[in-house]
Amino acid sequence: MAVHQQQITTVTTTQRSGDWSTGLCDCCSDMGTCCCALWCFPCLQCQTASHFGWCLCMPLLDPCAFLAVSCCMRSSMRERYGIQGSTCGDAALVCCCYVCTWCQMAREVKTQTTSCPQQVHVVTQQVRMA
């Protein structure tokens, strides 16, 4: 006798274009992020890490870790949001344009979390022989 068991899973995705939603130097596209970076840069870093799902204190370790936290977060963000690039490119940008890189990441997290996600329902069926 066969027993059929159905499971419905909801998968939520966002639109992926392969590019960052804003450029590295597009600070004027979001003046709130720009002002936060200017007046309290560590606050911007911790808020961005928290909104991305990381421990909010992680960016504070960056000076001791030779910017590894920023590089890892940028790479992880690219992977999660389907943005093209490379780890070497991430490291170069973090080293040369540290504040602009964090502003871009903050804008990306804000864009990705406020954009309308698409939900797809996937129905799977298992057959068990009893």
N, C-alpha and C positions, 0 to 999 in steps of 0.2 A: 504494500500500500504506500503510495507517495503522498507526502504532506507538502503543500505549497505554502510558502511564507513570503509575504511582500514587505518591502521596506521602502519608504519614500524619504529621499534625502533632498534637502534644498541647498543648492550651491549658489552663492552670491558672488558675482564678479563685477568689476568696473570696466569702463571703456579703456582700452590700452592702445596707445598710438605709437609707442616706441620712442617717444621723445619726452623730455621734461615739459610740464605744462607751462613753465615760464623759463626765460633764459637766466643765465648765471648773474647777469647785471641788471635784471628787471626789477630792481628794488622799488621803483616808482609805481609798479603795478599793484603793490600792496603796501601802502604807507604805514599801516599798523605794525607789520612785521619789521619794516625798516626802522621805525622809531623804537621798537622793542630792542632791536639789535644795537641801536645807537646808545640807548640809555641804560640797558641792563642785559648785556649779551649773554651772561650765564643763565638768566631767566629764560631767554629765547631757546637756548640749547636744551635746558631741562624740560621745558614745555613741549618742544618738538619731540624729544625722546619719549616722553610720556604719552603723547598723542599717537606716536608710532607703535606703542606697545612695549617699549623698552623701559627699564628702570630709570626713573627720572634723574638719578644721581650719576648715571654712566658718563655723560659728557664731562663731568667734573674730574674724571680720571684721565682725560685726554692729555694734559701736560705731562703727567707721569708715564703715560703709555706711548709717547712720541706720536700723538695724533691717530693712533690705531683705532680708537673708538669712533672717531669721525669717518675714517675710511671704511670701517666695517658697517657702520650705519648707512652710509651712502650706497655701498654695494648691496646691502640687504634691501634698501628702498628700491633700487633699480630692479632687483630680482622680483620683489613683490608686485611692483606696478608695471612690470614689463617694459622697462626703459632700457634702451641700448646703451652700451658703454663697456668699459673694462675696469678691472681693479687698479691697473697701473694709471689709467686716466683719472680715476677717483683719487688716488694718492697724490697725483700731480696737482689736481685742483685744490685739494685740501691744503697742501703745502703752500701753494702760491696765492690762493684766494680764500683763505679760511672763513672769514666773516660772510663773504658772498655765497660760499658753498652752503653754510648753515642757513642763510636766508632763503636760498633756493629750496633746500630740503624742507624748511618750515612751510613755504608756500605750497610745495607739492603735497605734503601731508594734509594741509588745509583743503586743497583742491580735491584730493582723493577722498577725504572723509565727508565732504559736503556734496560731491557729485552723486547723482542718482545711480545706485547699484542695480544691476540686472539680476533677477532671480530666475533660476532654472530648476524645475523639479525633476529629479531623476528617480525612476521607479525600478527597483531591482527585485528579482524574484529568485528564491532559492527552492530547490526541490530536494527534499530529504526522503530517502527510502527508509521506511519503518519496518 
